[in-house]
Amino acid sequence: RYLITGCENEDGKWLSGFFDKGSFQEALSGWAKTVVIGRARLGGIPMGVIATENRTAEAIKPADPADVKASEAVIQQAGCVWFPNSAYKTAQAINDFRTEDLPLIIFANWRGFSGGQRDMFDEVLKYGSLIVDAFVAYEQPVFVFIPPYAEIRGGAWVVLDASINASVMEMYASKGSARGGVLEANGAASVKYRTKDLIITMHRLDDKLKSLDAQLKTTEDTGEVVSIKAAISDREKSLLPVYEQIAVQFCDLHDTPCRMKAVGVIENDVEWRNARTYFFWRLRRKLAEFDLRKKMIAAADVGRGVKALTPLEASAIMKGWFLETPGMTAAMWSDDKVMLQWMAESNHLLEDKVIQLTRDCVVQEVYQVMTAGGNTAVVGTSGIVEGIARACQTMNAEEKEKFKAMLKASLQL
């Protein structure tokens, strides 16, 4: 919680947390204690917060009052694991934040879902799927951040994957110490780098083993062959623990933030000391971008809506407008401060472009109807003419004259 709220050190000096001082309000603290949820402010902007409880928690199952033999059960629940109740709490919190129209940040440090038979009977998989459903329906920015020395493993990686709802979700990791991947390094090494593979690697890299292999090929004495094979076996046994550690380290390198960024599973790796500033500007940029995006989608939602504009398509169009501005480059699109400054300076231009987008969509709808061919074009054209006639009946004399002049200019009559 100190990561979220901040605290005072031994000298009484305030150490800032991620959010504004005193703004974090925890919710449902007595239920499913392995997950922490609440609301806080980042630079004055309200956000929903979901974080992992790293300590072991107690879940109390009360006795059944209708059963004389029943007794209260206290169950120990490990930290960094989703249990049925904590998974349901997470899904419920996401849905609550969605109805409140709050942006969401998740401080992720989960090693997966609990896999015990009792938890399977308690429908842990069903509650895990509710988290995915909640993310799919979310419409505000969602940041998944792996804090320093934290990791996402197993089913947690699947549930928090940004591709679930790429239009709103982004994943970030703390530079250097964070880790992410379905399998932990030990598990990946045991699957991808088995003992036989390690022995092959030893014979390829170790000078002593290469020398023994060369002697084995050239010697014909049975006694020497036996002694050389014994020496090779002893050398392999002495090197095996070292190579196993190297294999684990090699697999761990695939889970580092720089590697995750290279393969595109995270948006960026962020230094923890700069995380508060970075996410403040990122949040401001995303809120402004989402507001413009909603206007663009509403502008394109005209007529029959043959093809609605998706959020990602709207963002792509917005990026095109950004790059059309003199002096703007593709690299500047990722700079949140530059993006916000551009939106503020180009506010009137962007409003005109949204109006133009609406006009283009209407033109495309009418053009598709009138050029469809066959009976569709005939019926569609007559419908357009009738619609224009009805609209003209609602116009006053001045509006009719303007409309006639516009029609004559467009049709060159």
C-alpha positions as CSV (number, residue, x, y, z in Angstrom):
1,R,0.0,0.0,0.0
2,Y,2.9,2.4,0.6
3,L,3.6,2.1,-3.2
4,I,0.1,3.6,-3.7
5,T,-0.2,6.0,-0.8
6,G,3.3,6.9,0.2
7,C,4.6,7.0,3.8
8,E,6.9,8.8,6.2
9,N,10.4,7.4,6.8
10,E,12.1,7.1,10.2
11,D,13.1,10.7,10.1
12,G,9.5,11.9,9.5
13,K,10.2,12.9,5.9
14,W,7.4,12.2,3.5
15,L,8.1,9.7,0.8
16,S,5.6,10.1,-2.1
17,G,3.7,7.2,-3.4
18,F,2.3,6.9,-6.9
19,F,-0.9,8.9,-6.3
20,D,-1.6,12.3,-4.7
21,K,-1.1,12.4,-0.9
22,G,-4.2,11.3,1.0
23,S,-6.3,10.7,-2.1
24,F,-6.4,6.9,-2.0
25,Q,-9.7,5.4,-0.7
26,E,-9.7,1.6,-0.4
27,A,-13.0,-0.3,-1.1
28,L,-14.1,-3.7,0.1
29,S,-11.0,-4.1,2.2
30,G,-12.5,-6.9,4.4
31,W,-13.3,-9.2,1.5
32,A,-10.9,-11.1,-0.7
33,K,-7.8,-9.5,0.9
34,T,-5.3,-10.8,-1.7
35,V,-6.5,-8.0,-4.0
36,V,-6.5,-4.3,-3.1
37,I,-9.0,-2.0,-4.9
38,G,-9.9,1.6,-4.5
39,R,-10.0,5.1,-6.0
40,A,-7.3,7.7,-6.0
41,R,-6.1,10.8,-7.8
42,L,-3.1,11.2,-10.1
43,G,-2.3,14.9,-10.5
44,G,-5.9,15.7,-9.6
45,I,-7.4,13.2,-12.1
46,P,-9.5,10.5,-10.5
47,M,-8.6,6.9,-11.3
48,G,-9.6,3.4,-10.4
49,V,-6.8,1.3,-8.7
50,I,-6.3,-2.4,-8.5
51,A,-3.2,-3.8,-6.9
52,T,-1.8,-7.1,-5.6
53,E,-1.5,-8.0,-1.9
54,N,1.9,-9.6,-1.6
55,R,1.4,-10.9,1.9
56,T,-0.4,-14.1,2.9
57,A,-4.0,-13.3,3.9
58,E,-6.7,-15.1,5.9
59,A,-10.1,-16.0,4.4
60,I,-12.6,-16.8,7.1
61,K,-15.4,-19.2,6.1
62,P,-18.1,-18.9,8.8
63,A,-19.9,-21.9,10.2
64,D,-23.3,-22.9,8.8
65,P,-25.8,-22.0,11.5
66,A,-28.2,-24.7,10.3
67,D,-25.5,-27.4,10.9
68,V,-24.7,-28.3,14.5
69,K,-21.5,-30.0,13.5
70,A,-20.2,-27.2,11.3
71,S,-17.4,-24.9,12.5
72,E,-15.7,-21.8,11.3
73,A,-12.8,-22.4,8.9
74,V,-9.8,-20.1,8.5
75,I,-8.1,-20.6,5.1
76,Q,-4.6,-19.2,4.4
77,Q,-4.4,-17.6,1.0
78,A,-0.9,-16.8,-0.5
79,G,-0.1,-13.4,-1.9
80,C,0.4,-12.7,-5.6
81,V,-2.3,-15.3,-6.5
82,W,-5.8,-15.0,-7.8
83,F,-8.3,-17.1,-5.8
84,P,-12.0,-17.4,-6.7
85,N,-13.1,-14.6,-4.4
86,S,-10.2,-12.2,-5.3
87,A,-10.8,-12.9,-9.0
88,Y,-14.5,-12.0,-8.6
89,K,-13.5,-8.9,-6.6
90,T,-11.2,-7.8,-9.4
91,A,-13.9,-8.3,-12.1
92,Q,-16.5,-6.5,-10.0
93,A,-14.1,-3.6,-9.4
94,I,-13.4,-3.2,-13.1
95,N,-17.1,-3.2,-13.9
96,D,-17.7,-0.6,-11.1
97,F,-15.0,1.7,-12.4
98,R,-16.4,1.3,-15.9
99,T,-19.9,2.5,-14.8
100,E,-18.2,5.5,-13.1
101,D,-16.3,6.3,-16.3
102,L,-13.0,6.2,-14.6
103,P,-9.6,5.5,-16.1
104,L,-8.0,2.4,-14.5
105,I,-4.5,1.5,-13.5
106,I,-3.5,-2.0,-12.4
107,F,-0.3,-2.7,-10.4
108,A,0.2,-6.3,-11.5
109,N,2.3,-8.8,-9.5
110,W,0.4,-12.1,-10.0
111,R,2.0,-15.5,-10.5
112,G,-1.3,-16.8,-11.8
113,F,-4.6,-18.4,-10.5
114,S,-4.8,-20.8,-7.7
115,G,-5.0,-24.4,-9.1
116,G,-6.1,-26.4,-6.1
117,Q,-9.1,-28.8,-6.5
118,R,-11.1,-26.8,-4.0
119,D,-10.6,-23.7,-6.0
120,M,-11.6,-25.5,-9.2
121,F,-14.8,-26.5,-7.5
122,D,-15.3,-22.9,-6.4
123,E,-15.2,-21.9,-10.1
124,V,-11.9,-20.0,-10.2
125,L,-11.8,-20.3,-14.0
126,K,-15.3,-18.7,-14.3
127,Y,-14.4,-15.7,-12.2
128,G,-11.1,-15.4,-14.1
129,S,-13.1,-15.2,-17.4
130,L,-15.2,-12.4,-15.8
131,I,-12.1,-10.3,-15.6
132,V,-11.6,-10.7,-19.4
133,D,-15.3,-9.8,-20.0
134,A,-14.9,-6.7,-17.9
135,F,-11.8,-5.6,-19.9
136,V,-13.6,-6.1,-23.2
137,A,-16.4,-3.8,-22.2
138,Y,-14.1,-1.1,-20.8
139,E,-14.1,2.3,-22.6
140,Q,-11.7,4.4,-20.6
141,P,-7.9,4.1,-20.6
142,V,-6.5,1.1,-18.9
143,F,-2.8,0.9,-17.8
144,V,-1.4,-2.4,-16.7
145,F,1.9,-1.7,-14.9
146,I,4.4,-4.2,-13.6
147,P,6.1,-2.5,-10.6
148,P,9.8,-3.0,-9.6
149,Y,10.7,-6.6,-8.7
150,A,7.2,-7.8,-9.7
151,E,6.1,-10.3,-12.3
152,I,3.1,-11.6,-14.2
153,R,3.0,-15.3,-14.8
154,G,0.7,-18.1,-15.9
155,G,-3.0,-17.3,-16.3
156,A,-2.5,-13.8,-15.0
157,W,-0.5,-13.0,-18.1
158,V,-3.4,-14.2,-20.3
159,V,-6.0,-12.2,-18.4
160,L,-4.0,-9.0,-18.4
161,D,-2.8,-9.1,-22.0
162,A,-3.4,-5.7,-23.7
163,S,-4.6,-7.4,-26.9
164,I,-7.9,-8.3,-25.0
165,N,-9.0,-4.7,-25.8
166,A,-6.2,-3.0,-27.7
167,S,-8.2,0.2,-28.2
168,V,-8.0,1.1,-24.5
169,M,-5.4,-1.2,-22.8
170,E,-1.7,-0.6,-22.6
171,M,0.9,-2.6,-20.6
172,Y,4.0,-1.2,-19.1
173,A,6.9,-2.6,-17.0
174,S,9.3,-1.1,-14.5
175,K,12.7,-0.9,-16.2
176,G,15.3,-3.5,-15.2
177,S,13.6,-5.5,-12.4
178,A,10.1,-6.4,-13.7
179,R,9.5,-9.7,-15.4
180,G,6.6,-11.1,-17.5
181,G,5.8,-14.3,-19.3
182,V,3.5,-17.3,-19.1
183,L,6.3,-19.6,-17.8
184,E,8.8,-18.7,-15.1
185,A,12.5,-19.0,-16.0
186,N,12.9,-22.3,-14.2
187,G,9.9,-23.8,-15.9
188,A,10.9,-22.6,-19.3
189,A,14.5,-23.9,-18.9
190,S,13.2,-27.3,-17.8
191,V,11.0,-27.5,-20.9
192,K,13.2,-25.8,-23.6
193,Y,16.7,-26.7,-22.3
194,R,16.6,-30.3,-21.0
195,T,19.6,-32.2,-19.7
196,K,20.4,-33.7,-23.2
197,D,20.4,-30.2,-24.7
198,L,22.7,-29.0,-21.9
199,I,25.1,-31.9,-22.6
200,I,25.2,-31.0,-26.3
201,T,26.0,-27.4,-25.3
202,M,28.8,-28.5,-23.0
203,H,30.5,-30.5,-25.8
204,R,30.2,-27.5,-28.1
205,L,31.6,-24.9,-25.7
206,D,33.9,-26.6,-23.1
207,D,37.5,-27.0,-24.2
208,K,38.2,-30.0,-21.9
209,L,35.2,-31.9,-23.3
210,K,36.2,-31.0,-26.9
211,S,39.7,-32.4,-26.1
212,L,38.3,-35.6,-24.6
213,D,36.0,-36.0,-27.6
214,A,38.9,-35.7,-30.0
215,Q,40.9,-38.3,-28.0
216,L,37.9,-40.6,-28.0
217,K,37.7,-40.5,-31.8
218,T,41.4,-41.2,-32.4
219,T,42.1,-43.9,-29.7
220,E,41.5,-47.6,-30.4
221,D,42.6,-49.0,-27.0
222,T,39.6,-50.5,-25.2
223,G,41.0,-49.5,-21.8
224,E,41.7,-45.9,-22.9
225,V,38.2,-45.7,-24.4
226,V,36.6,-46.7,-21.0
227,S,38.8,-44.2,-19.1
228,I,38.0,-41.3,-21.5
229,K,34.3,-42.0,-21.3
230,A,34.5,-42.0,-17.5
231,A,36.4,-38.7,-17.7
232,I,33.7,-37.3,-20.0
233,S,30.9,-38.4,-17.7
234,D,32.7,-36.9,-14.7
235,R,33.2,-33.6,-16.5
236,E,29.5,-33.5,-17.6
237,K,28.3,-34.1,-14.0
238,S,30.6,-31.3,-12.7
239,L,29.4,-28.8,-15.4
240,L,25.7,-29.7,-15.3
241,P,24.8,-27.5,-12.2
242,V,26.6,-24.5,-13.8
243,Y,24.9,-25.0,-17.2
244,E,21.5,-25.4,-15.5
245,Q,21.9,-22.0,-13.9
246,I,23.1,-20.5,-17.2
247,A,20.0,-21.9,-18.9
248,V,17.7,-20.4,-16.3
249,Q,19.4,-17.0,-16.7
250,F,19.1,-17.3,-20.5
251,C,15.4,-18.0,-20.2
252,D,15.0,-15.1,-17.8
253,L,16.5,-12.7,-20.3
254,H,13.5,-13.4,-22.5
255,D,11.2,-12.0,-19.7
256,T,12.9,-8.7,-19.2
257,P,11.2,-5.3,-20.0
258,C,13.5,-4.6,-22.9
259,R,12.7,-7.9,-24.5
260,M,9.0,-7.5,-23.8
261,K,9.1,-4.1,-25.5
262,A,11.1,-5.5,-28.5
263,V,8.4,-8.1,-29.2
264,G,5.6,-5.6,-28.7
265,V,3.8,-7.0,-25.6
266,I,4.4,-3.8,-23.6
267,E,4.2,-0.2,-24.7
268,N,7.2,1.0,-22.8
269,D,9.6,0.3,-19.9
270,V,9.3,3.0,-17.3
271,E,11.8,4.0,-14.5
272,W,9.9,3.8,-11.2
273,R,11.3,7.2,-10.0
274,N,9.7,8.7,-13.1
275,A,6.5,6.6,-13.2
276,R,4.2,9.2,-11.5
277,T,5.2,11.9,-14.0
278,Y,5.1,9.6,-17.0
279,F,1.6,8.2,-16.3
280,F,0.2,11.7,-15.5
281,W,1.1,12.9,-18.9
282,R,0.1,9.6,-20.5
283,L,-3.3,9.8,-18.8
284,R,-3.9,13.4,-19.9
285,R,-3.0,12.5,-23.4
286,K,-5.2,9.4,-23.5
287,L,-8.2,11.3,-22.1
288,A,-7.9,14.0,-24.7
289,E,-7.3,11.4,-27.4
290,F,-10.3,9.4,-26.3
291,D,-12.5,12.5,-26.2
292,L,-11.6,13.4,-29.8
293,R,-11.9,9.7,-30.9
294,K,-15.5,9.6,-29.5
295,K,-16.4,12.7,-31.6
296,M,-14.9,11.1,-34.7
297,I,-16.8,7.8,-34.2
298,A,-20.1,9.7,-33.6
299,A,-19.4,11.8,-36.7
300,A,-18.9,8.6,-38.8
301,D,-22.1,7.0,-37.4
302,V,-24.5,8.5,-39.9
303,G,-27.0,7.0,-42.4
304,R,-27.2,3.3,-42.4
305,G,-23.8,2.9,-40.9
306,V,-22.5,0.3,-43.5
307,K,-19.1,0.3,-41.8
308,A,-18.8,1.9,-38.4
309,L,-15.5,3.5,-37.5
310,T,-13.6,1.5,-34.8
311,P,-11.6,3.2,-32.0
312,L,-8.3,1.9,-33.5
313,E,-9.3,3.2,-37.0
314,A,-10.2,6.6,-35.4
315,S,-6.8,6.7,-33.7
316,A,-5.1,5.9,-37.0
317,I,-7.0,8.8,-38.7
318,M,-6.0,11.1,-35.8
319,K,-2.4,10.1,-36.3
320,G,-2.7,10.9,-40.0
321,W,-3.9,14.4,-39.1
322,F,-1.0,14.8,-36.6
323,L,1.6,13.8,-39.2
324,E,0.0,16.2,-41.8
325,T,0.9,19.1,-39.4
326,P,4.1,20.8,-40.5
327,G,7.0,19.9,-38.2
328,M,5.4,16.8,-36.7
329,T,7.1,13.4,-37.1
330,A,6.1,9.8,-36.3
331,A,8.4,9.9,-33.3
332,M,6.6,12.9,-31.9
333,W,3.3,11.0,-31.9
334,S,4.6,9.0,-28.9
335,D,5.5,12.1,-27.0
336,D,2.5,12.8,-24.7
337,K,3.4,16.5,-24.1
338,V,3.8,17.2,-27.8
339,M,0.6,15.5,-28.5
340,L,-1.3,17.4,-25.9
341,Q,0.2,20.7,-27.1
342,W,-0.8,19.9,-30.7
343,M,-4.4,19.1,-29.7
344,A,-4.6,22.4,-27.7
345,E,-3.2,24.5,-30.5
346,S,-5.2,22.7,-33.3
347,N,-8.5,22.6,-31.5
348,H,-10.5,24.6,-34.1
349,L,-8.7,22.7,-36.9
350,L,-9.7,19.4,-35.4
351,E,-13.3,20.5,-35.0
352,D,-13.4,21.4,-38.7
353,K,-11.8,18.0,-39.5
354,V,-14.5,16.2,-37.5
355,I,-17.2,18.1,-39.4
356,Q,-15.5,17.2,-42.7
357,L,-15.4,13.6,-41.6
358,T,-19.1,13.7,-41.1
359,R,-19.6,15.2,-44.5
360,D,-17.3,12.6,-46.1
361,C,-19.3,9.8,-44.5
362,V,-22.6,11.2,-45.7
363,V,-21.2,11.6,-49.2
364,Q,-20.0,8.0,-49.1
365,E,-23.4,6.7,-48.0
366,V,-25.3,8.5,-50.7
367,Y,-22.7,7.5,-53.4
368,Q,-22.9,3.8,-52.4
369,V,-26.7,3.9,-52.6
370,M,-27.0,5.6,-55.9
371,T,-24.2,3.5,-57.6
372,A,-25.3,0.1,-56.2
373,G,-26.9,-0.9,-59.5
374,G,-30.2,-2.7,-60.2
375,N,-33.3,-2.1,-58.1
376,T,-31.3,-1.1,-55.1
377,A,-30.0,2.0,-56.9
378,V,-33.5,2.9,-58.2
379,V,-35.2,2.6,-54.8
380,G,-32.3,4.3,-53.0
381,T,-32.2,7.2,-55.4
382,S,-36.0,7.8,-55.0
383,G,-35.6,7.5,-51.3
384,I,-32.9,10.2,-51.3
385,V,-35.0,12.5,-53.4
386,E,-38.1,12.0,-51.2
387,G,-36.0,12.7,-48.1
388,I,-34.7,15.9,-49.6
389,A,-38.3,16.9,-50.5
390,R,-39.5,16.3,-46.9
391,A,-36.5,18.2,-45.5
392,C,-37.3,21.2,-47.8
393,Q,-40.9,21.3,-46.4
394,T,-39.4,22.1,-43.0
395,M,-37.2,24.9,-44.3
396,N,-38.0,28.6,-44.3
397,A,-37.7,30.7,-47.5
398,E,-34.1,31.8,-46.7
399,E,-32.9,28.2,-46.0
400,K,-34.6,27.0,-49.2
401,E,-32.8,29.6,-51.3
402,K,-29.4,28.7,-49.7
403,F,-30.1,25.0,-50.4
404,K,-31.1,25.6,-54.0
405,A,-27.9,27.6,-54.5
406,M,-25.8,24.9,-52.9
407,L,-27.5,22.3,-55.1
408,K,-27.0,24.3,-58.3
409,A,-23.3,24.8,-57.5
410,S,-22.7,21.2,-56.7
411,L,-24.6,19.8,-59.8
412,Q,-23.4,22.7,-62.0
413,L,-27.0,23.4,-63.2
